[in-house]
Amino acid sequence: MYGRTCEGPASVGRQGRRRVRTMCDDTVTGTEEAILGLRSRAEIDAWVTRALRELTGSAPVRRLFRAGRIDAVYAVETEDGRRLVLKVHRPPVDLDARRAIAEAQRALARAGFPCPEPVAGPTLLDGKTVTVETLLESGATHTGNDPVVRAATAAGLAEQMRILRAVPALEHAVSDPPAWCRYQSSPWPVPHDPVFDFTSTPPGYEWLDDIAGRASGILVRDLAREGRDVVVGHADWYCGNLRFDDGRLCAAFDWDLVADSAPVLAGLSAGGYRTDRTPTPGDVAAFLADFETAWTHPFTDAERSTAFAAAIWMIAFNARCDLDNLRRCIDDGTALRALQEHDEKYLEQLT
C-alpha cells in the first residue's frame, strides 16, 4: 500500500446532497464498495494503482486524500512527481456528457479560469468510468458569509458562462444535469443518491411539495419564453467546491454542467452558495445582485423572479434531502428550517 497523508479538503456543506467526506483512515466506505465492488483497502489501493499506471504511465507513491459521497475520489502524488486526482464515477454515466465536460474544463483552463485540467479519460476501466485531472491546491475554504467572497463566487459563475459559450455543441451534450437541477420533474426528480427516497412525503410536510411545485412551475414556464438564451455553467456552484485567496477565486472543483438560462443558473447557485447555512432571502437577493453586476446584462423583473424561483427550488430540494434523513434534519441553518422560518419572504419574490 502506498503511503498516505490527509491534505485534502475538510468536510464541507450541510445539505445531504453534497456533503464531501474526506477519509484519513483505512476504512472502506459504502461509496467505494458500491462503485468499485471491492471490500478491502488493499484491493482498492491495488486497483487505483493499476488505473493510474495504465492511464497516466505513473503509479502513485503517496495518497494525499480520498473523498466522495457520490463518486469515489483519490488524490495522489505519482512516481514522476505529479499530484493528480482520480475519480471513479457512480453509474450510470453518460460518457458523451463526461467527455464534453472534460472539453469544457480544457477550454476554461486555457482561458485562465481556475479549474482542474483533465489528464486522462473519461474512459472505461473494468466497466467503471474513470477520469484523472490535475490537483489544485491553492487557496482556502470559505463559508461565503463575506460579501467579497459572495461577489467573487457570483462573478466566477458569470465568467465561466461567458467562456463556455465558445465550446461547440456543449449545451446539447450536457442536457441531463444532476438531480438538484432537474426541476422539470415536479415536484421531485429521482434523487441523485439511493439513500434518499422521494416517492412519498412524510405526513405534515406536504407544504414542501407545494413550495417546490410553485417554484418549478415558474421555471418550466421560463423554458417556453421567446428569445430565451441558453448558457452552460457549473451545476453545483457553491463555496464547498471553491477555494479563495484574499477574496479572489483561485480554484473550482467537482465539475458537472447544466445548460439553462442565465437567471436559472444564477438562482440555482444563489439558493445554496453558502456552506455555513442555507441562504436567507436577503442572501439570495444579494448574490443575484452581484451576479447581475458581473454578467453586465441586468435582469428584467420577470428574469429576476425566475432567478428567485430557481433559488427556492434549490432550497426546497435540499430541504427534501434533509427531510429524508432519519433524524429529520431541522437544525438551525438547514434548508428545511430556512423554509419553515422564511417561506413567506422567499415566496413574495415570485410573480
GUZAZA-377596 format. One record per residue: residue in three letters; x, y, z of N, C-alpha, C, O in turn. Coordinates in steps of 0.05 Angstrom, whole numbers, plus 5000, padded with zeros to 4 digits. Atoms other than C-alpha are relative to their C-alpha. Example, Ala and Ser with C-alpha at 12.3 -4.5 7.8 and 13.67 -1.06 7.14 Angstrom:
<atoms>
ALA501849765000524649105156501850245000503950245013SER498449764999527349795143498550225014499550445018
</atoms>
This chain:
<atoms>
MET501749765000500050005000501850255000503750275015TYR498449765001502750684981499550175025497350165037GLY500249844976503951185037497750204997496750254975ARG502449825001498351665056500350225020501550205041THR500349784981497152335087497150094995495649984979CYS502649895003490852745093500250304996500150455016GLU499749725005491753415059497750114985497750344976GLY502349915016485053455025498250185014498650255038PRO501949824988479153905037498549875023498049635023ALA501650104978475453825102497249964991496450054969SER502850045006468253615103498650274997498850445014VAL501349745005464154175073497149954993496449744984GLY502850015008456854325062498449885022499349715038ARG501750114980450954185105497849834988496649675002GLN502250145012445953915055500949714994503149664986GLY499550285005445453165047500849944972502249754966ARG499550065028446053224972503050034993503849934973ARG497349945009453253454972502050025023504150165019ARG497950004979456953355038502349844990502149604984VAL497650135009464053185019501349865023501849985044ARG498850164979467152635060502949954993503649844972THR497150045004474752635067500949805021500649855045MET499350224982477551995097503049995004504550014984CYS497150014994484351945131500849725011503249685014ASP499250274990484051225156499649804978499349884954ASP500250215020483550565120497249884997496949674985THR502750105002476050475126499150004971499550204957VAL501250015026472650255062497250115003495650015019THR502649874998466650705051497949854984498549704966GLY502250115016459850505025500250094971499549944953THR499749905028461150944964502149844985501649764962GLU498050165013467550574948499049724994499449614972GLU500950285004464349894957497949994978497949804962ALA502150005020458350084914501150054972500149924953ILE499049935026462450374857502149814990502049724967LEU497850175009468549934856499449705004500649544990GLY500750284995465449294882502249855015502449615013LEU497950124985471449174927499650065030498550275037ARG500649974972471349085002502450055018502050105042SER497749964983478449155027501750234990501750294966ARG498349775008483249745028502249914982502950054963ALA497850095017488749324997499049964971500550034953GLU501150045027484349134938499550264986500250304962ILE500649735012482149854927502650144993502850264971ASP497449875006489350124932501349884975502450024959ALA498850135023491649604882498650084974499950124954TRP501549925024486049794834500750284992501150344968VAL499349725006487550534839502850024989503350174970THR497350015010494950394829500149914970501450044954ARG500150105028493549994766498750204981499750244959ALA501449805017488650514739501850234994502050324971LEU498249775005493651084748502349924982503150084964ARG497750095017499350684717499049974971500550064953GLU501050045027495050504657499350264986499750304963LEU501149765012492051194647502050234999501850404981THR498149785000497951644664502949924996504750094992GLY497250105003504151204658501650025025504049975025SER498549974975505951324731498349915023496049985025ALA501450114976503950964795500150205023501950365024PRO499949824976502151324860502149905020502549665024VAL498150064979507351364914499050105027499950025048ARG501149894975503251754965497150084995496450214976ARG502849915000495851834978499850265015500650285038LEU500449744987494152554994497350015015497250105038PHE502650044987486852435009498249844983498749804959ARG502150125015480852044988497450115011497150175035ALA502549864992473752314989497849904982498249734965GLY502250055018466952274958497649875013497849685028ARG502550124992459752144972498549894976497249684977ILE501350095025457252084900502049844984501449614975ASP497950145014463751894865502249925020502450035042ALA497750074984469951554893502450164990503150154966VAL498049805008475652064893502649945015502649905039TYR497350064989483151944904502050204990502550224966ALA497949815007488452484906502749875007503049775029VAL497450144996495552224899502350164989502050354973GLU497549915012502752404885501149764985501349544996THR499150225016505551984829503149984999504550165009GLU497150045001512551704816501450224986503750284993ASP498749795015514052254767499550285012500150484999GLY500349744985512252804818497450154995497150365007ARG502549865004505352984793498149955023498249745036ARG502150024980499553104841497450004986496650214974LEU502350045017493252834810497649905016497949825039VAL502550104988486052664826498849804981498249864958LEU501450215015482952014801497249985011496849965035LYS502850034992475351974802498849764986499249724962VAL501650225011471251354793497150085004496150105026HIS502749884999464251584775497849805006497949574996ARG502250184993457951294803498349964975497550154962PRO501750055023453850944749497150075007496350085030PRO499350005029450051054706501450264992500950475004VAL498449775009454851524670499550034970499749844954ASP500249935028453551874604502950084990503850294996LEU497249955008460451814572500350244982502350394984ASP499849775018459052324518499950265016501350455010ALA500249764983456952834571502650045016503550275018ARG497549974985463252684612502250104982504050254990ARG498049905019467552784550499650304995501550454993ALA500649725004464053444538500950175024501950395020ILE499249864976465353654610503150035000504150245007ALA497149985002472753484601500950214980502850364986GLU499349805019473053904539499450285010500950475005ALA500649744988469654474576502150085020502950315021GLN497949944981474854424631502550094986503950284995ARG497749925016480354464579499750294990501650454991ALA500549735009477155094550500350205022501450425018LEU499849824977476555404618502950045009503850275014ALA497149984992483855244636501650164980503350324988ARG498549845020486355534570499450295003501150464998ALA500849724996482556174586501050115026500550355032GLY499049914974485856214654498149975023498750075045PHE501950054979479856004694501149795019502249595010PRO498750194981481955634758498549745004497249715025CYS501250264997479454934746502149794994504049844980PRO498250215006482954264744500149944970498149964956GLU499750065028485754064676499949704997501449555010PRO500150295004483853364650502749894991504150014975VAL497550145007489752884645499449754984500949684965ALA500750255014486352244623497049955004495850035024GLY502850074998479351994609498350244992499250454984PRO501250234988473751954615500349754983500249764958THR499750265014474751224598498949785017498649815041LEU501050244985472150544618502349835007504049764990LEU498050184990476650114660498649795018497449875039ASP501550224986473749444684497150075003495850015023GLY502849934999466949724667499350245016497050315019LYS500449774983467850334711501050254985503050244971THR499349755014468151054685502050155018501450215041VAL497849884985474651384706501050254986501250264962THR498749765010477552074698502450075018502450005042VAL497749914985484252364720500450294993500350374970GLU499649715004485553114729502150105019502949975038THR498049884982490653574760498750085027496350135028LEU500949924973490153734834500750295004503050375002LEU499649724993489154464850500250035030498549925045GLU499549994971491954634919500150285011500550325035SER499849724990491955394923497450085013495249975007GLY502349894988487155784966499049865025500149655033ALA501150114975482955645027497049994998495850144981THR502950025000475755455041498850265012500150415026HIS501449774989470655995057497049935001496049794983THR502850064998463455955080498250164981495950084976GLY501649835017461056505034498650225015497050375003ASN501449794985458756965090501250284996499950475003ASP498749755005463557515069499050114973499049974953PRO501049895025460657985016502050004978501349984954VAL497950015021467357994979500149734988500349704964VAL500050275010467357244974497549944984497549814963ARG502550035015460057244954500250124972499349994953ALA499749875026461557734898501949854982501449834958ALA498250155016467457324875498849744990499349654968THR501450255008463156694874498150064977498049914957ALA501849935021457857044832501550074974500650004952ALA498549925024463057344785501349764986501449754962GLY498950245011466356664776498049854983498649734962LEU502250135015459656374753499650154974499450024953ALA500449855025458656934703502349974980501949944956GLU497750035018465756874676500149734986500649724962GLN500050275013465356124664497949984979498349864958MET502150015020458756214628500850144974500150044952ARG499049865024461956714580502049834985501949804961ILE497950175013467956254567498849764986499649704964LEU501050255011463755634555498150044976497449854963ARG501549955024459655974501501549914975500349844955ALA498450065023465455824455500549704995501749634975VAL499650305002465355064466497749904982495449914990PRO502250095019461554764406498349785012499249595025ALA502150204994455154374419500049925030498949715037LEU499950074971456354384495497249995012496649815028GLU502749994989449154574510498549734997497149645015HIS501550255005446453934478501449765013500049565020ALA498650224988451853484507499549975029499949755040VAL500450014971450153654579497150055006496450195025SER502949954998442553634572498749835023496449865028ASP501150174977441753134631501550075025503449935032PRO498549914977444053514693499549845025497849665025PRO500550144975444553264764497250055011495850245002ALA502849994990438153154803499250275011496950365006TRP500849754987438353814841499650224979498950444987CYS500649805021437854184774497649924983496950064964ARG502150115017432153764746497250085011495749915021TYR502649904989426254204767497649924982495449944991GLN502250075018422153964707498449765010496149735003SER501450244989420353324746498550075025499049965046SER501549894977415553694791498449795015497249625002PRO498449824984415453664849502849905005504650065011TRP497450104994421453204856501149824978499549664967PRO498850195019426352854809500849745014500549725039VAL498750234988429352164820502550105014504150235002PRO497749894986434552324874502649894989502849694976HIS497350055010441952314860501449775014503449665005ASP498750204982443551814915497849815010495849905019PRO502050204991439851164932499350015030497449895038VAL500749974971440051355006497450175003496250165025PHE502449834999434351844990497749864986498149724966ASP502450115012427251644974497950234999496950315020PHE501949775003422752194946497249904991495650074983THR502550115011416951734927497650095016495350105006SER502249914984412651964985501050205021503250175031THR499349794981412752575030498949945028496549875030PRO501050064974412252465105497650185008497650425000PRO502449844992405552695135500950265015502750255032GLY499449744987405653425156501950174985502450404992TYR498149855016410753635104499150044971500750094954GLU501049965027406253685043500550294990500650344966TRP499449735008407554435044502650034985502950214969LEU497549995014414554285020499649924970500850044952ASP500750075027411753944958498750254986499350304962ASP501349765012407454574946502050214993501850334972ILE498049805006413455034950501749924976502250094958ALA498550095023417554614903498450014974499550094954GLY501749995024411754564855499550284990499550334966ARG500349725008410655314855502550104986502350244966ALA497549915012417955454841500549874973501250014954SER499450145025418654924788498050084978498750084954GLY502049915020412255164754501050264986500750284962ILE498949755012415455854743502349934982502650054960LEU497750085016421855524717499249864974500449904953VAL501050145024418055074669498850214980499250184956ARG501149795018414355684641502250164987502050244964ASP497749865011421056024631501249854976502449974958LEU498950165021423155444586498750084973500050054952ALA501549935024417955684535500350304993499050394974ARG499849725005419956414538501350064973503449944966GLU499049935026421056714469502750155002503050335019GLY497449885000428256904455501849925024503850055029ARG498550094977430756514515502949924992503249754974ASP497250055006438356494515501149785019500949815043VAL499050224984441455834539503050025003504550064984VAL497250004994448255834573500749755016498949605023VAL499150244986452455304607501750085024503450265021GLY498449944977455455314677500249775019498949565014HIS499650204979457654914737497349935013495950125021ALA502650094989451754504764499950015030497749985042ASP499950004971453954554837501950225010503850175024TRP498249784995457055244843499450125027497850305031TYR500349904973457655354917502849995013504649875003CYS497449954988463255524965501449745008503949745011GLY498750264994464554794984501649894977503549734982ASN498550095023467154674914502050214990503250194969LEU498349785008471255314913502250065021501949985044ARG497949914982477655594943500650294994500550384971PHE499649715003479456324954502750085013503749965031ASP497549884990485656744966499550305002499450444982ASP500549714996484357434997497650094984497750314972GLY502549925014477357454968500049944971498049994957ARG499850065029479657214899499549704996500749545010LEU500450285007477056564869502649894988503650004968CYS497550115010483156124858499949704994501849584984ALA500350295007480455404850497049935000495550035017ALA502750095002473955074829500049714993501349634973PHE499950295003472654324834497349894992495350034989ASP502450165002467553784820498250094977495950174981TRP501449885023465453974750497949814988498649624974ASP502350095015458553754729498850254988499150474999LEU501049775014455054214680497049994996495849774995VAL502849975006447954464668499650214979501050424980ALA500749815021445054824608497350125006495349975008ASP502549874994439655334623500350304995502450394986SER499749715003438256084622501850115022502149985043ALA498349874979442856554660498550055026499650005047PRO501549974974437356724711499749745015499949745040VAL500450254986436255994726502749915012502849835036LEU497550084989443655834734500850175023501850075043ALA499349824977444756444778498349945024499349945047GLY501750074978438756254820500749745014500649725038LEU499250264988440855534830502450045018502549915040SER497749954983447455784857499350175024500250125046ALA500849824979444256344898498649845023498849925046GLY501450154980440055824934501649815017500649695035GLY498450194985445955434960502950075002504549895008TYR497249945003452455814954501550005027503949975027ARG498749994974453855855030500349725011498649545006THR499650264986456655275070499450015029499249795042ASP500649984972455155535139497049995006496249935029ARG502950014997447655595129498650024973499950094953THR501549955024442255605077499650294995499050445014PRO500349715005442056285043497250105007495249984999THR502649874993436556735072499050144975500450174955PRO500949845022432157135025501850244994502250314971GLY498149785005436957715035502649914988503650054970ASP497650115013442957285018499549944971501250014954VAL500650065028439557054954499950254984501150264962ALA500249745015437857764933502850124996503350234975ALA497449885002444957994947501749854980503249974964PHE498550165020448057414907499150074972500750104954LEU501149945027443457554848500950284991501450324967ALA499049735007445358294850502949994992503750124973ASP497250035008452658104849500349874973502049954957PHE499950135026451457644791499350194977500650194957GLU500949815021447758174751502350204994502750274971THR497749825004453658644761502249874984503250004965ALA497850145015458658134736499149924972500749914954TRP501150095026454157894679499850234980499950194956THR500249755016453358614654497550014982497350174964HIS502649995014446458444627497849995021496949785029PRO501949994978441558674680497549844994496449844972PHE502450165004435658204690497550184999497450405011THR502749884999428558424675498749915026499649745040ASP501550084976423458384731499249714998499349565018ALA500850285004421057724701502349815004502149605016GLU497650174997428157444698500849995029501849785038ARG499350004972429357654769498249825016499149685035SER501950184987423157284791500749714993500649535011THR499250275008425556674751502549915016502649695026ALA497650074984432356704786499349935029500449755040PHE500850064973428956734854498649735002498949595021ALA501350265000424656134835502049784999501749575012ALA497950205002430955744817501349975028502049755036ALA498950014974433855924885498249855019499149685035ILE501950144983427555694920499949704994499749545012TRP499950295007427655044881502449865012502149645023MET497650124989434754914903499749965030500449755041ILE500450024971433055054975498049785007498349635026ALA502050204996426854614970501249724996500649535011PHE498750265005430954044940501749925024501649695033ASN498450064977435954084997498349945025499049775041ALA501850054977430254115047498849724998498449585018ARG501150285004427353475016502149805008501449595019CYS497850184990434153145028500250005030500549795042ASP500049984971434153405099497749835012498149685031LEU502450144990427153125109500349704998499349555015ASP499850285004429052445083502049865019502049625022ASN498250114979434552355135498349905023496450035031LEU501650124978432051905191499750195024497850175038ARG500049824977433752445242498250244996497950405014ARG501649775007429352955206501750265006501450385027CYS498049794995434653495198498650275000498250404979ILE501249744997431354125225501750185018500650355031ASP498249834984437454425259500150284987499450324964ASP499649735011438955165251501949984976503949844977GLY498349995023441955305183499349814978500249854955THR500750195021438854725146497950134982496550324989ALA501949895018434554845085497149965010495450145006LEU502750054989428454535119499350225020497050325020ARG500649804980428955015177499850284987498150444995ALA500249755014430155605130497350044987496150264989LEU502649985012423755465092497850025021495850175017GLN502049974979419855375156499950285012497850385019GLU499849744987422256045182499550234981498450444989HIS500049785019422456465118498349954975498750094955ASP501450075024417556155070498650244986498750264962GLU501449785012413456785060501950204988501350314967LYS498149815011419557225049501349894975501950044956TYR499150125025422256734997497950044978498550134956LEU502150025020415656674961499050274990498050294968GLU500949745009414057414959501650124978500850324965GLN498349915023419657494908499049894973499949974952LEU501050135025415757074858497650164989496050285004THR502249865013410957374808498649814981496649894968
</atoms>
